[in-house]
Amino acid sequence: MPKDNQLPFRNIISASVKDMRNSLGQVLYKLDTLMAHHLKDEDKYDLVDAQYEMVRMQNVINQLHGLYLIETDSLTVQPQDSYVMELIEDILASFEALLENKQIDVTVRGDDLSWYLDPQLISSVLQIILLNAIRYTNDEINIELASVEQGLMISVVDNGQGYPDAVLDSFANLVSGQTLANVSSQNSGWLYCEKVANQHKNQGHVGFTKLRNDAATGGGRIDLFIP
């Protein structure tokens, strides 16, 4: 007779994700320390890409875990009153070394709004959005907070080359529920952001994400709406 499942797969996934995340965090900390204190400026740039990839890998692990929980209807959303500016400042602080080494300026505009949301989940979404902007920007990222009709809008805008129509179409198909022929870490990250946004609901309104090119900068723009 088959034995009872002593280690539920959900628990194995959670424990493995935690272990991988901690290990990557230790490596990233040592890399940041090395770049900050033990290398000449001209030698740092060789490690900037490695630093970015480590941060990105942390987020890929988080989003895969999140998508698994969503797929198995196991994701727990715990909304609470949260200061959005504080969430963003915490994320930027964790990216400080990466932004400095890539010579990217970040500007945050908007009121310090308090909103009813899950701070951990929304922080993970903002990390993915910011990493995407870091990847494609030339040297500037603008973060805009605004209270709009029926919700909160957080916009992240870069001054890169913008997204080609094929990428914008792929995003539109993804958030509309269509199955994509080509799966990548980028569109799985977007799917995670959209699914987490959808988990935030208020008085019949549902959160969402939107990808487009910004008219002012010509770069990419990702909007996150939370009702």
C-alpha positions as CSV (number, residue, x, y, z in Angstrom):
1,M,0.0,0.0,0.0
2,P,1.3,3.5,-0.7
3,K,2.5,5.5,2.3
4,D,0.8,8.7,3.3
5,N,2.4,11.8,1.8
6,Q,4.6,12.8,4.8
7,L,6.0,15.9,2.9
8,P,3.3,17.8,1.1
9,F,4.7,19.3,-2.1
10,R,3.4,22.7,-1.2
11,N,5.6,22.6,2.0
12,I,8.6,21.3,0.0
13,I,8.3,24.2,-2.5
14,S,8.0,26.8,0.3
15,A,11.0,25.4,2.2
16,S,13.1,25.2,-0.9
17,V,12.2,28.7,-2.0
18,K,13.1,30.1,1.4
19,D,16.5,28.2,1.3
20,M,17.3,29.4,-2.2
21,R,16.3,33.0,-1.4
22,N,18.5,33.0,1.8
23,S,21.5,31.6,-0.1
24,L,21.1,34.2,-2.9
25,G,20.8,36.9,-0.3
26,Q,24.1,35.9,1.3
27,V,25.9,35.8,-2.1
28,L,24.4,39.2,-3.0
29,Y,25.4,40.7,0.3
30,K,29.0,39.6,-0.1
31,L,29.0,40.9,-3.7
32,D,27.7,44.3,-2.6
33,T,30.3,44.4,0.2
34,L,33.1,43.5,-2.2
35,M,32.0,46.2,-4.7
36,A,31.6,48.9,-2.1
37,H,34.8,48.4,-0.1
38,H,37.3,46.3,-1.8
39,L,37.3,47.2,-5.5
40,K,38.4,50.2,-7.4
41,D,35.7,52.1,-9.3
42,E,37.0,50.9,-12.7
43,D,36.8,47.3,-11.6
44,K,33.3,47.4,-10.3
45,Y,31.6,47.6,-13.7
46,D,32.6,44.0,-14.5
47,L,30.4,42.8,-11.6
48,V,27.4,45.0,-12.2
49,D,25.8,42.5,-14.5
50,A,26.4,39.7,-12.0
51,Q,24.8,41.8,-9.3
52,Y,21.8,42.5,-11.5
53,E,21.4,38.8,-12.3
54,M,21.5,37.8,-8.6
55,V,18.8,40.3,-7.7
56,R,16.7,39.2,-10.7
57,M,17.1,35.5,-9.8
58,Q,15.8,36.3,-6.3
59,N,12.7,37.7,-7.8
60,V,12.2,34.9,-10.3
61,I,12.2,32.4,-7.4
62,N,9.7,34.6,-5.6
63,Q,7.4,34.9,-8.6
64,L,7.5,31.2,-9.4
65,H,6.5,30.4,-5.8
66,G,3.7,33.0,-6.0
67,L,2.4,31.6,-9.3
68,Y,2.4,28.1,-7.8
69,L,0.3,29.3,-4.9
70,I,-2.1,31.1,-7.2
71,E,-2.4,28.1,-9.5
72,T,-3.2,25.8,-6.5
73,D,-5.5,28.5,-5.0
74,S,-3.2,28.6,-1.9
75,L,-2.1,32.3,-2.0
76,T,-3.1,34.1,1.1
77,V,-3.8,37.9,0.7
78,Q,-3.4,39.8,3.9
79,P,-4.4,43.5,3.2
80,Q,-3.6,46.2,5.7
81,D,-3.3,50.0,5.7
82,S,0.2,50.6,4.2
83,Y,2.1,53.7,3.3
84,V,2.9,53.2,-0.3
85,M,5.9,55.7,-0.3
86,E,7.5,53.7,2.5
87,L,7.1,50.4,0.5
88,I,8.8,52.1,-2.5
89,E,11.6,53.6,-0.4
90,D,12.3,50.2,1.2
91,I,12.6,48.6,-2.2
92,L,14.9,51.4,-3.5
93,A,17.1,51.0,-0.5
94,S,17.5,47.3,-1.2
95,F,18.4,48.2,-4.8
96,E,20.7,51.1,-3.8
97,A,24.0,49.4,-4.7
98,L,22.6,48.1,-8.0
99,L,21.2,51.5,-9.0
100,E,24.5,53.2,-8.0
101,N,26.7,50.8,-10.0
102,K,24.5,51.1,-13.0
103,Q,24.4,54.9,-12.6
104,I,20.6,55.1,-12.7
105,D,18.8,58.1,-11.2
106,V,15.4,57.3,-9.6
107,T,12.8,60.0,-9.0
108,V,9.6,59.4,-6.9
109,R,6.7,61.8,-7.3
110,G,3.3,61.9,-5.5
111,D,1.8,62.1,-2.1
112,D,2.6,59.7,0.7
113,L,-0.6,57.8,0.4
114,S,-1.9,55.2,2.8
115,W,-3.7,52.3,1.0
116,Y,-5.4,49.1,2.0
117,L,-3.2,46.4,0.3
118,D,-1.0,43.4,1.0
119,P,2.4,45.0,1.5
120,Q,4.4,41.9,1.0
121,L,2.7,40.9,-2.3
122,I,2.7,44.5,-3.7
123,S,6.3,44.9,-2.7
124,S,7.2,41.8,-4.7
125,V,5.3,43.2,-7.7
126,L,7.1,46.5,-7.5
127,Q,10.4,44.8,-7.3
128,I,9.7,42.9,-10.6
129,I,8.5,46.1,-12.2
130,L,11.5,48.1,-11.1
131,L,13.9,45.4,-12.2
132,N,12.3,45.5,-15.6
133,A,12.8,49.2,-15.7
134,I,16.4,48.9,-14.6
135,R,17.0,46.4,-17.4
136,Y,15.7,48.7,-20.1
137,T,16.3,52.3,-19.0
138,N,19.1,54.4,-20.3
139,D,19.8,56.2,-17.0
140,E,16.5,57.4,-15.5
141,I,13.5,55.9,-13.8
142,N,10.4,57.9,-12.7
143,I,8.0,56.5,-10.1
144,E,4.6,58.2,-9.9
145,L,2.0,57.8,-7.2
146,A,-1.5,59.1,-7.8
147,S,-5.0,58.7,-6.2
148,V,-7.2,58.2,-9.3
149,E,-10.9,57.5,-9.7
150,Q,-11.7,54.3,-7.9
151,G,-8.2,53.5,-6.8
152,L,-4.4,54.0,-6.6
153,M,-2.2,54.1,-9.6
154,I,1.6,53.4,-9.3
155,S,3.5,54.1,-12.6
156,V,7.1,53.2,-13.3
157,V,8.5,54.9,-16.3
158,D,12.0,54.6,-17.9
159,N,13.8,56.5,-20.6
160,G,14.9,53.6,-22.6
161,Q,14.0,52.7,-26.2
162,G,10.5,51.6,-25.4
163,Y,8.8,48.3,-26.2
164,P,8.3,47.0,-29.7
165,D,4.7,46.3,-30.8
166,A,5.2,42.5,-30.5
167,V,6.1,42.8,-26.8
168,L,3.1,45.1,-26.1
169,D,0.8,42.7,-28.0
170,S,2.2,39.7,-26.0
171,F,1.5,41.5,-22.7
172,A,-2.0,42.4,-23.8
173,N,-2.7,38.8,-24.8
174,L,-1.3,37.6,-21.5
175,V,-3.4,39.8,-19.2
176,S,-6.5,39.0,-21.3
177,G,-6.1,35.3,-20.4
178,Q,-4.8,34.0,-23.7
179,T,-2.2,31.2,-23.8
180,L,1.2,32.3,-25.1
181,A,3.2,30.1,-27.4
182,N,6.5,31.3,-26.1
183,V,7.0,31.4,-22.3
184,S,9.8,33.5,-20.9
185,S,10.9,34.7,-17.5
186,Q,9.7,38.2,-18.5
187,N,6.1,37.3,-19.4
188,S,5.9,34.9,-16.4
189,G,6.9,37.9,-14.2
190,W,4.2,40.0,-15.9
191,L,1.7,37.3,-15.3
192,Y,2.6,37.2,-11.6
193,C,2.2,41.0,-11.3
194,E,-1.2,40.8,-13.1
195,K,-2.4,37.9,-10.9
196,V,-1.4,39.6,-7.7
197,A,-3.0,42.9,-8.8
198,N,-6.2,40.9,-9.6
199,Q,-6.2,39.6,-6.0
200,H,-6.8,43.1,-4.8
201,K,-10.5,43.9,-5.0
202,N,-12.7,46.6,-3.6
203,Q,-16.4,47.4,-4.1
204,G,-16.5,45.5,-7.4
205,H,-13.3,47.0,-8.8
206,V,-10.3,44.7,-9.5
207,G,-6.6,45.6,-9.6
208,F,-4.7,45.3,-12.9
209,T,-1.4,46.1,-14.6
210,K,-0.8,47.8,-18.0
211,L,2.3,48.0,-20.2
212,R,2.8,50.7,-22.8
213,N,5.3,53.2,-24.1
214,D,5.4,56.6,-22.4
215,A,4.6,59.5,-24.6
216,A,7.0,61.9,-22.8
217,T,10.1,59.8,-22.4
218,G,9.7,57.3,-25.3
219,G,10.6,54.6,-22.8
220,G,8.6,51.8,-21.2
221,R,5.8,52.5,-18.7
222,I,4.1,50.0,-16.4
223,D,1.0,51.0,-14.5
224,L,-0.2,49.1,-11.4
225,F,-3.7,49.9,-10.3
226,I,-5.0,49.0,-6.9
227,P,-8.7,49.6,-6.1
